């Protein structure tokens, strides 16, 4: 039987209280983690939501950015240099994997925010993988 990674385990890994995760679920920022436990995409989703909330400090903006970024959540690779580029004026989010991509996305003169994501998501995924492995060994 596959071990269950609960919402509390995942919240600990992204350093947020479980009550905050519940609030984010109720506001549509991320999905509820069910009784079957967290899947890999839940881990990525909560890690990205936490990065966005830390940077943007606005749940509505973070929710819009999540909708624009969600297509990558199932990817296996999370390169260290992967970043989220947030256009403050147009409220538009895009993934960027290189300095050239960041330059192309920010060259227009509007206020932008570049949020480093790859290293954080990779570390949290590795922690999730290790916890899953440790519990399976019990």
VMD Tcl script that draws the C-alpha trace (Angstrom):
set ca {
  {0.00 0.00 0.00}
  {1.30 3.46 -0.94}
  {2.08 5.67 2.06}
  {-0.10 8.73 2.54}
  {1.50 12.19 2.55}
  {-1.00 14.38 4.39}
  {-1.67 18.09 3.92}
  {0.10 18.77 7.23}
  {3.26 17.04 5.94}
  {3.21 19.14 2.80}
  {2.51 22.39 4.65}
  {5.53 21.72 6.85}
  {7.71 21.36 3.74}
  {6.60 24.68 2.24}
  {6.70 26.39 5.67}
  {3.08 27.49 5.96}
  {0.52 26.71 8.66}
  {-2.13 24.20 7.65}
  {-4.79 26.84 8.38}
  {-3.27 29.03 5.66}
  {-3.45 26.14 3.20}
  {-7.14 25.70 4.07}
  {-7.71 29.42 3.49}
  {-5.97 29.22 0.12}
  {-8.13 26.22 -0.84}
  {-11.30 28.12 0.11}
  {-10.19 31.11 -2.00}
  {-9.38 28.94 -5.03}
  {-5.60 29.36 -4.97}
  {-4.93 25.62 -4.73}
  {-6.79 22.33 -4.47}
  {-7.71 20.46 -1.31}
  {-5.50 17.48 -0.52}
  {-7.87 14.56 -0.06}
  {-7.82 11.58 2.25}
  {-5.66 9.70 -0.28}
  {-2.87 12.18 0.44}
  {-0.78 14.53 -1.65}
  {0.22 13.66 -5.19}
  {3.32 15.07 -6.87}
  {1.26 17.78 -8.61}
  {-0.17 18.85 -5.24}
  {3.40 19.33 -4.02}
  {4.30 21.51 -7.00}
  {1.05 23.44 -6.76}
  {1.52 24.32 -3.09}
  {5.20 25.17 -3.58}
  {4.37 27.57 -6.44}
  {1.40 29.05 -4.53}
  {3.69 29.75 -1.58}
  {6.31 31.41 -3.82}
  {3.64 33.57 -5.45}
  {2.05 34.62 -2.17}
  {5.46 35.47 -0.69}
  {6.26 37.65 -3.71}
  {2.89 39.14 -4.66}
  {1.20 39.36 -1.23}
  {-2.21 39.29 -2.96}
  {-4.30 36.12 -3.20}
  {-6.27 37.28 -6.26}
  {-3.10 38.06 -8.22}
  {-1.55 34.78 -7.09}
  {-4.71 32.88 -8.14}
  {-4.57 34.44 -11.62}
  {-0.86 33.61 -11.91}
  {-1.49 30.01 -10.81}
  {-4.07 29.57 -13.56}
  {-1.54 30.83 -16.11}
  {1.29 28.62 -14.80}
  {-0.57 25.38 -14.04}
  {0.33 23.70 -17.36}
  {3.88 23.01 -16.08}
  {2.93 21.44 -12.73}
  {3.07 17.89 -14.13}
  {6.58 18.24 -15.60}
  {9.22 15.90 -14.27}
  {12.16 18.32 -14.53}
  {12.46 21.51 -12.49}
  {15.74 23.16 -13.53}
  {17.37 25.33 -10.89}
  {17.24 28.43 -13.10}
  {13.48 28.19 -13.80}
  {11.72 31.42 -12.85}
  {8.26 32.94 -12.89}
  {8.07 36.30 -14.64}
  {5.11 38.35 -13.38}
  {3.99 41.45 -15.28}
  {2.75 43.80 -12.55}
  {0.76 46.01 -14.90}
  {-0.94 43.37 -17.06}
  {-1.09 40.76 -14.25}
  {0.35 38.12 -16.53}
  {2.65 35.22 -15.52}
  {5.01 33.17 -17.67}
  {7.70 30.56 -17.02}
  {11.26 31.44 -18.04}
  {14.15 28.98 -18.06}
  {17.01 31.17 -19.19}
  {18.33 34.69 -18.74}
  {17.52 35.28 -22.43}
  {13.87 34.34 -21.85}
  {13.68 36.60 -18.79}
  {15.20 39.42 -20.86}
  {12.69 38.88 -23.67}
  {9.77 38.89 -21.22}
  {10.93 42.00 -19.36}
  {12.30 44.18 -22.17}
  {9.15 46.32 -22.65}
  {9.55 48.70 -19.69}
  {6.47 47.72 -17.64}
  {7.04 46.87 -13.97}
  {7.99 43.20 -13.67}
  {8.81 40.76 -10.95}
  {11.08 37.73 -11.45}
  {10.48 34.96 -8.91}
  {13.03 32.17 -8.67}
  {11.14 28.86 -8.62}
  {13.24 25.94 -9.86}
  {15.50 25.43 -6.86}
  {12.67 25.73 -4.34}
  {10.29 23.41 -6.19}
  {13.08 20.85 -6.72}
  {14.02 20.89 -3.03}
  {10.42 20.47 -1.90}
  {9.84 17.65 -4.40}
  {12.97 15.90 -3.15}
  {11.76 16.24 0.45}
  {8.37 14.80 -0.58}
  {10.09 11.92 -2.42}
  {12.26 11.16 0.61}
  {9.28 11.22 3.01}
  {7.36 8.92 0.65}
  {10.36 6.56 0.50}
  {10.85 6.59 4.28}
  {7.19 5.81 4.95}
  {7.14 3.04 2.36}
  {10.06 1.40 4.21}
  {8.08 1.16 7.45}
}
mol new
graphics top color blue
foreach p $ca { graphics top sphere $p radius 0.5 }
foreach p [lrange $ca 0 end-1] q [lrange $ca 1 end] { graphics top cylinder $p $q radius 0.2 }
display resetview
